[in-house]
Amino acid sequence: MPDFHLTVLGSGPSWPNPGGACSGYLASANGTRILLDCGPGVAGRLLANVSLRDLSAIVISHMHPDHFLDLVAVRNAVTYGGQSDRPPRLLLPPGGADVLAALGRVLDGDEHAFARAFDVGEYDPSATVEIGPCSLSFRRMRHPVPAFATRVEAGRALVFSGDTGPCEALVALARGADMLLCESTLVSAEGESAKGERMHLSGAEAGQIAREAGVSRLLLTHMPIDPDDPERQLRDARAVFSGAVEHAAEGRRYAI
């Protein structure tokens, strides 16, 4: 069975927690290294863990800036810094290539700026992507833009929710997973529920999804750390899920 582990590079919400970074998670299995999301602050931490020459792929869950904006820094490292002798493979959600083309026009007046630096493709959410010993599958989540959870299987299974409100699709994708890396943006779901705009999860809702899916372990991420009560979401998740629950600690490596 492959040596399968996850290194948390950034776990903040749409802004970094103090001293932290936004979304970025390095999944590694027998020398295959896949970066899940590349939010602000992630690029430097990525380079501290792996050379771009040895990075197998970058997979972006959705095209909100806190999940992809450090692709600018990675692109600069490739284009100007000579950090890789080949364009890193970049897998975007449907429509993501147009977003990067527009960003290239804004930053450089060149819609092909990212296409030259990366081997760009858009994944088909109904298909499976094979990268080394890893098999990746996707499911559409509940969010204002097209957003996709990712299941990475390499003997064992890691599921990353990306951003989402409560939805059965996440329960289905996470069914029986060894680890669910699940967003927990909300201290309470009451505010979103009152507006009828469910685009994020609370700790209790993440715990409920983990319980319904029968996962072994739950890591809470994309969550603001309240200095007055940093354990709030963890307590709420543990109240409904009897398995192991932790905050996805930046810089920590987890065995899957």
Secondary structure, 3 states (H helix, E strand, C coil): CCCEEEEEEECCCCCCCCCCCCCEEEEEECCEEEEECCCCCHHHHHHHHCCHHHCCEEECCCCCHHHHCCHHHHHHHHHCCCCCCCCCEEEECCCHHHHHHHHHHHHHCCCCHHHHHCEEEECCCCCCEEECCEEEEEEECCCCCCCEEEEEECCCEEEECCCCCCCHHHHHHHCCCCEEEEECCECCCHHHHHHCCCCCCEHHHHHHHHHHHCCCEEEEECCCCCCCCCCHHHHHHHCCCCCEEEECCCCCEEEC
